[in-house]
Amino acid sequence: MSHMPNYVKLTINRFKGSITEKVASHYLKKEGFRCEKFVNFTHLIWSIRYEQKKTKELSKLFLKHAHEKMKENKRFWKRNLEEYSSKSPPKGWKDPRRRTWAEVRKGQIEMAHNQMKAEDRNYKENIEFERVWGTHFEHIIDYLEKLKEVEYMPDFVAQKGDKVFIVEVKSKTKGKVAKLGEHQKKGLLKAYDYGFTPMLLVIPIKTEIDVGEPYCLNLLTIRKTATS
């Protein structure tokens, strides 16, 4: 082909973005940073974000919400266990996939037990998350409000020692670092206002792809080759 199609370029760019983030996460952890994807971090503190002005005890509030969520989810799965506790199906029960009640019951009970164990694990992970990041909740929430103004979301938030870093990851291909947009610059520089240190992490990456002209094979030829 005389030039690479746009849909191929987009696919390659998405591939680069995914690879650079994975390499960045591995590098940061290897260098002794505690790091979280920024979008995951904001999702975890979403429950306390809008209650910031009501209380400054955000760490306690985070753990309270995490505990309540765990209890609510476990109640759901306990009700699921009760629903499938009987060895006989409810009157008129019929499975659209034509499974027996015993098969469905076994699968539902197993899933419920696994989900309740998962809720316990998630709660322990939330406790550890609060231990590492709890003292920074207030400033990160304030910073998030500022980021909404510049329409920007960093790639990672990282911590090492007593410092918190706001991390933007860029790939470097053919000697050129991917462009840093104005909204990204503004968002990164705003990190200083909240006691954070902006970090631009560059990942050199080399990708080569040669897209040839598509052509069709005769299906009869394929069949003869396969049977010979």
C-alpha positions in Angstrom: 0.0 0.0 0.0 1.2 3.5 -0.7 0.3 4.7 2.8 -0.9 3.1 6.1 -4.7 3.3 6.5 -6.0 5.6 9.3 -7.7 2.7 11.1 -4.3 0.9 11.3 -2.6 4.0 12.7 -5.3 4.3 15.3 -4.8 0.7 16.3 -1.1 1.1 16.6 -1.5 4.3 18.7 -3.8 2.4 21.1 -1.3 -0.4 21.3 1.5 2.2 22.1 -0.7 3.8 24.8 -1.4 0.4 26.4 2.2 -0.8 26.3 3.7 2.5 27.6 1.3 2.5 30.6 2.2 -1.1 31.5 5.9 -0.4 31.2 5.5 2.8 33.2 3.7 1.0 36.0 6.4 -1.7 36.1 9.2 0.9 36.2 7.7 2.9 39.0 7.1 -0.1 41.2 10.7 -1.4 40.4 12.0 2.1 41.5 10.2 1.8 44.8 7.1 3.9 44.1 3.6 3.0 45.3 1.5 3.9 42.3 -2.1 3.7 41.1 -3.7 4.5 37.8 -5.2 7.9 38.3 -8.6 6.9 37.0 -8.7 3.9 39.4 -7.7 6.1 42.2 -10.5 8.6 41.6 -13.0 5.8 41.3 -12.0 4.5 44.7 -12.4 7.8 46.5 -15.6 8.7 44.6 -17.8 7.9 47.6 -16.1 10.6 49.8 -15.5 13.2 47.1 -18.8 15.0 47.5 -18.7 14.9 51.3 -15.4 16.7 51.6 -16.9 19.9 52.8 -18.9 18.2 55.5 -16.0 16.6 57.2 -12.2 16.6 57.1 -12.0 13.1 58.5 -11.9 11.7 55.0 -9.9 8.6 55.9 -12.5 7.5 58.4 -15.3 8.3 56.0 -13.6 6.3 53.2 -13.3 3.2 55.5 -16.9 3.6 56.6 -18.2 3.6 53.0 -15.9 0.7 52.1 -17.3 -1.3 55.1 -20.9 -0.5 54.3 -20.4 -1.4 50.6 -18.9 -4.8 51.7 -21.8 -5.5 54.0 -24.4 -4.5 51.4 -22.8 -6.8 48.8 -22.4 -9.7 51.2 -26.1 -9.3 52.1 -27.0 -9.7 48.4 -25.0 -12.9 48.1 -26.4 -14.3 51.3 -29.9 -13.7 49.9 -28.7 -15.5 46.8 -27.6 -18.5 49.0 -31.0 -18.6 50.7 -32.8 -18.5 47.3 -30.9 -21.6 46.2 -30.8 -23.4 49.6 -33.6 -25.8 48.7 -32.7 -29.0 46.9 -36.1 -28.8 45.1 -36.8 -26.0 42.5 -39.5 -23.4 43.1 -42.9 -24.2 41.7 -43.0 -23.6 37.9 -39.2 -23.1 37.7 -37.7 -23.6 34.3 -34.2 -22.9 33.1 -34.0 -21.4 29.6 -30.7 -23.1 29.0 -32.3 -26.5 29.9 -30.1 -27.1 32.9 -31.3 -29.1 35.9 -32.1 -27.4 39.2 -29.1 -29.2 40.8 -26.7 -27.8 38.1 -28.0 -24.3 38.5 -28.1 -24.5 42.3 -24.5 -25.8 42.5 -23.2 -23.0 40.2 -25.1 -20.3 42.1 -24.0 -21.5 45.5 -20.4 -21.7 44.4 -20.5 -18.2 42.8 -22.1 -16.7 46.0 -19.3 -18.1 48.2 -16.6 -16.9 45.9 -18.2 -13.4 45.7 -18.4 -13.2 49.5 -14.7 -14.1 49.7 -13.9 -11.5 47.0 -15.7 -8.9 49.1 -13.5 -9.7 52.1 -10.4 -9.3 49.9 -11.6 -6.0 48.4 -12.2 -4.6 51.9 -8.7 -5.6 53.0 -7.4 -3.9 49.8 -9.3 -0.8 50.7 -7.9 -0.7 54.2 -4.4 -0.9 52.7 -5.3 1.8 50.2 -6.4 4.1 53.0 -3.2 3.4 55.0 -1.0 4.4 52.0 -3.0 7.3 50.6 -5.4 8.5 53.4 -3.4 11.5 54.4 -3.5 12.8 50.8 -7.3 12.4 50.2 -8.2 16.0 50.8 -5.6 17.5 48.5 -6.2 15.0 45.8 -9.9 15.7 45.8 -9.2 19.5 45.6 -6.8 18.8 42.8 -9.4 16.7 41.0 -11.8 19.7 41.0 -9.1 21.8 39.4 -8.5 19.2 36.7 -12.1 19.4 35.7 -11.5 23.0 34.6 -8.6 22.0 32.3 -10.3 18.8 31.1 -7.3 16.6 32.0 -6.7 13.3 33.7 -3.1 12.2 34.5 -2.0 8.6 33.9 -0.8 7.7 37.4 -0.5 9.0 41.0 2.7 7.7 42.7 4.2 8.0 46.1 7.7 7.6 47.4 8.8 8.6 50.9 6.7 11.6 51.8 6.3 12.9 48.2 3.3 12.4 45.9 3.9 12.5 42.1 1.4 13.2 39.4 2.6 11.2 36.4 2.0 11.7 32.7 3.4 9.0 30.4 4.6 9.7 26.9 6.1 7.4 24.3 9.2 8.3 22.3 9.3 7.0 18.7 11.8 7.8 16.0 13.6 10.1 18.4 10.5 12.2 19.1 8.6 12.4 22.3 4.8 12.4 21.9 3.4 15.9 22.1 2.3 17.2 25.5 -1.0 19.1 25.0 -1.7 22.5 26.6 -4.4 21.0 28.8 -1.9 18.4 30.0 0.8 21.1 30.8 -1.7 23.1 32.8 -3.0 20.1 34.7 0.6 18.9 35.5 1.7 22.4 36.6 -1.4 22.7 38.9 0.0 19.8 40.9 2.5 22.1 42.6 -0.4 24.1 44.1 -1.5 21.1 46.1 1.9 19.9 47.3 2.4 17.3 44.5 5.3 16.9 42.1 4.5 16.5 38.4 6.5 13.9 36.6 6.8 13.3 32.8 7.8 9.7 32.3 9.1 9.0 28.8 9.0 5.4 27.4 11.1 4.8 24.3 9.3 2.4 22.0 10.0 1.1 18.6 7.2 -0.3 16.4 7.4 -1.3 12.8 4.6 -2.6 10.7 4.3 -3.1 6.9 0.8 -3.3 5.6 0.6 -5.1 2.3 -2.2 -5.1 -0.3 -4.9 -7.6 0.7 -5.7 -10.5 -1.6 -8.1 -13.5 -1.7 -7.2 -17.1 -1.7 -9.2 -19.7 -3.6 -10.9 -21.8 -1.0 -10.6 -25.0 -3.1 -6.8 -24.4 -3.1 -6.8 -24.2 0.7 -8.9 -27.4 0.9 -6.5 -29.3 -1.5 -3.5 -28.1 0.5 -5.0 -29.2 3.8 -6.0 -32.7 2.6 -2.8 -33.5 0.7 
